[in-house]
Amino acid sequence: MASKESKRSEKFKLTFPAKIVGEPIMTKLSHDFGVSYNMIRGRITDKGAWLDVELLGAKKNIERARVFLGERGVTVSP
């Protein structure tokens, strides 16, 4: 992250539809948006998945990551 903007931490519940379970969505967050993640707990099945995560990064990067998740069909709840 080239910006000197301070890092922050935000916690979310992510709910994934079955059609995207198995895609490397969390990896894309760190590579494409400069957001690190800490998986707190979750459940993954063939019918869908949910994860409680902590996202770490600049506020604007976390917001961009939230938009990306929504575009992929992931429900993001605080």
Backbone as JSON, one array per atom type, in Angstrom:
{
  "sequence": "MASKESKRSEKFKLTFPAKIVGEPIMTKLSHDFGVSYNMIRGRITDKGAWLDVELLGAKKNIERARVFLGERGVTVSP",
  "N": [[0.84, -1.16, 0.0], [0.84, 2.01, -1.06], [-0.04, 4.41, -0.08], [-0.02, 6.76, 2.64], [-2.05, 6.61, 4.33], [-3.66, 5.69, 7.32], [-3.91, 2.36, 8.61], [-6.85, 0.46, 9.2], [-9.22, -1.51, 11.02], [-11.94, -3.57, 10.38], [-14.85, -5.45, 11.14], [-16.79, -8.02, 9.64], [-19.62, -9.97, 8.53], [-19.63, -12.29, 6.05], [-21.55, -13.63, 3.5], [-21.74, -16.18, 1.25], [-23.0, -17.15, -1.91], [-23.86, -20.43, -3.22], [-22.94, -20.77, -5.87], [-20.49, -19.43, -6.09], [-18.79, -20.48, -4.23], [-15.64, -21.69, -3.55], [-14.28, -20.13, -5.35], [-11.41, -17.96, -5.55], [-11.92, -15.63, -3.85], [-11.28, -14.27, -1.43], [-8.5, -14.17, -1.59], [-8.21, -12.46, -3.76], [-8.97, -10.07, -2.56], [-6.73, -9.34, -1.02], [-4.68, -9.24, -2.96], [-5.65, -7.59, -5.09], [-6.85, -5.38, -3.89], [-5.39, -4.54, -1.73], [-6.04, -5.29, 0.87], [-5.86, -6.92, 3.9], [-6.88, -9.97, 5.52], [-8.46, -11.55, 8.29], [-9.65, -14.52, 9.18], [-12.19, -15.26, 11.32], [-14.2, -17.06, 12.09], [-16.28, -19.58, 10.53], [-18.35, -21.27, 8.06], [-18.44, -23.64, 5.54], [-20.16, -25.07, 2.91], [-21.56, -27.19, 0.32], [-23.81, -25.83, -0.35], [-23.49, -23.18, 0.11], [-21.78, -20.53, 1.91], [-20.53, -18.99, 4.92], [-18.6, -16.46, 6.47], [-17.05, -15.03, 9.27], [-15.17, -12.26, 9.34], [-12.24, -10.19, 9.76], [-11.33, -7.3, 8.26], [-8.43, -5.65, 7.18], [-6.87, -2.63, 6.48], [-6.45, 0.37, 4.46], [-9.08, 2.77, 4.77], [-10.4, 3.47, 2.33], [-9.63, 1.34, 0.69], [-10.79, -0.84, 1.97], [-13.46, -0.18, 1.57], [-13.6, -0.3, -1.25], [-13.12, -3.04, -1.53], [-15.42, -4.05, -0.29], [-17.37, -3.23, -2.14], [-16.57, -4.74, -4.38], [-17.01, -7.35, -3.35], [-19.81, -7.31, -3.07], [-20.53, -7.03, -5.77], [-19.81, -9.53, -6.69], [-21.73, -11.09, -5.57], [-21.69, -11.6, -2.9], [-23.0, -11.26, 0.31], [-22.56, -8.64, 2.51], [-22.36, -7.98, 5.84], [-22.38, -5.83, 8.7]],
  "CA": [[0.0, 0.0, 0.0], [1.7, 3.16, -1.21], [-0.62, 5.52, 0.65], [0.35, 6.89, 4.05], [-3.29, 6.54, 5.08], [-3.51, 4.71, 8.38], [-4.68, 1.13, 8.48], [-7.93, 0.28, 10.15], [-9.74, -2.87, 11.14], [-13.4, -3.63, 10.43], [-15.34, -6.83, 11.16], [-17.97, -8.24, 8.82], [-20.07, -11.34, 8.23], [-19.74, -12.46, 4.6], [-22.36, -14.79, 3.13], [-21.43, -16.52, -0.14], [-23.92, -18.1, -2.56], [-23.24, -21.7, -3.63], [-22.29, -20.71, -7.19], [-19.13, -18.88, -6.05], [-17.97, -21.19, -3.24], [-14.48, -22.28, -4.22], [-13.53, -19.09, -6.07], [-10.41, -17.34, -4.65], [-12.36, -14.26, -3.61], [-10.52, -13.66, -0.33], [-7.16, -13.91, -2.1], [-8.31, -11.26, -4.6], [-9.01, -8.89, -1.71], [-5.38, -8.92, -0.65], [-3.87, -8.95, -4.14], [-6.19, -6.53, -5.95], [-7.35, -4.22, -3.15], [-4.5, -4.19, -0.63], [-6.74, -5.53, 2.14], [-5.56, -8.2, 4.56], [-8.07, -10.5, 6.19], [-8.32, -12.51, 9.36], [-10.88, -15.3, 9.3], [-12.46, -15.52, 12.72], [-14.94, -18.34, 12.09], [-17.11, -19.71, 9.34], [-18.85, -22.59, 7.66], [-18.47, -23.78, 4.08], [-20.81, -26.3, 2.44], [-21.85, -27.1, -1.11], [-24.99, -24.98, -0.51], [-23.11, -21.8, 0.38], [-20.79, -20.37, 2.97], [-20.46, -17.72, 5.62], [-17.36, -16.23, 7.19], [-16.86, -13.83, 10.07], [-13.81, -11.84, 9.02], [-11.74, -8.87, 10.07], [-10.59, -6.76, 7.12], [-7.45, -4.67, 7.62], [-6.32, -1.84, 5.4], [-6.9, 1.75, 4.39], [-10.54, 2.86, 4.7], [-10.85, 3.46, 0.92], [-9.41, 0.0, 0.16], [-11.83, -1.71, 2.54], [-14.71, 0.14, 0.89], [-13.5, -0.88, -2.6], [-13.26, -4.49, -1.37], [-16.84, -4.3, -0.02], [-18.09, -3.09, -3.41], [-16.21, -5.93, -5.16], [-17.72, -8.51, -2.78], [-21.21, -7.17, -3.44], [-20.65, -7.3, -7.2], [-19.66, -10.98, -6.88], [-22.89, -11.77, -4.99], [-21.46, -11.84, -1.48], [-23.7, -10.34, 1.21], [-21.64, -8.13, 3.53], [-23.09, -7.42, 7.0], [-21.46, -5.39, 9.77]],
  "C": [[0.89, 1.23, 0.0], [1.22, 4.35, -0.38], [-0.13, 5.53, 2.08], [-0.9, 6.88, 4.93], [-3.18, 5.42, 6.11], [-4.4, 3.49, 8.13], [-5.75, 1.11, 9.54], [-8.39, -1.16, 10.1], [-11.26, -2.78, 11.22], [-13.83, -5.09, 10.36], [-16.66, -6.93, 10.4], [-18.36, -9.72, 8.83], [-20.29, -11.37, 6.72], [-20.53, -13.73, 4.33], [-22.22, -15.0, 1.63], [-22.49, -17.45, -0.72], [-23.15, -19.33, -3.06], [-22.45, -21.58, -4.92], [-20.88, -20.14, -7.17], [-18.25, -19.51, -4.96], [-16.84, -21.88, -4.0], [-13.69, -21.29, -5.05], [-12.57, -18.42, -5.08], [-10.72, -15.88, -4.33], [-11.55, -13.59, -2.51], [-9.1, -13.33, -0.77], [-7.16, -12.65, -2.96], [-8.36, -10.0, -3.75], [-7.61, -8.41, -1.36], [-4.55, -8.53, -1.86], [-4.35, -7.73, -4.91], [-6.57, -5.26, -5.19], [-6.46, -3.82, -1.97], [-5.13, -4.33, 0.74], [-6.33, -6.89, 2.67], [-6.83, -8.68, 5.26], [-7.66, -11.5, 7.25], [-9.65, -13.23, 9.47], [-11.07, -15.68, 10.76], [-13.19, -16.84, 12.9], [-15.77, -18.41, 10.82], [-17.58, -21.14, 9.12], [-18.97, -22.59, 6.14], [-19.12, -25.11, 3.75], [-21.02, -26.15, 0.94], [-23.07, -26.22, -1.39], [-24.71, -23.51, -0.28], [-22.11, -21.74, 1.51], [-21.02, -19.05, 3.69], [-19.14, -17.66, 6.36], [-17.51, -14.98, 8.04], [-15.41, -13.45, 9.87], [-13.52, -10.44, 9.57], [-10.95, -8.43, 8.84], [-9.69, -5.64, 7.64], [-6.89, -3.94, 6.42], [-6.79, -0.41, 5.48], [-8.42, 1.76, 4.2], [-11.04, 2.75, 3.26], [-10.67, 2.07, 0.3], [-10.44, -0.99, 0.7], [-13.15, -1.45, 1.84], [-14.72, -0.42, -0.54], [-13.68, -2.39, -2.55], [-14.72, -4.85, -1.1], [-17.67, -4.21, -1.3], [-17.83, -4.32, -4.28], [-16.98, -7.15, -4.66], [-19.19, -8.47, -3.17], [-21.45, -7.49, -4.92], [-20.53, -8.8, -7.5], [-20.83, -11.77, -6.29], [-22.75, -12.1, -3.53], [-22.25, -10.8, -0.68], [-22.73, -9.95, 2.33], [-22.46, -7.45, 4.63], [-22.09, -6.99, 8.05], [-21.5, -6.32, 10.97]]
}
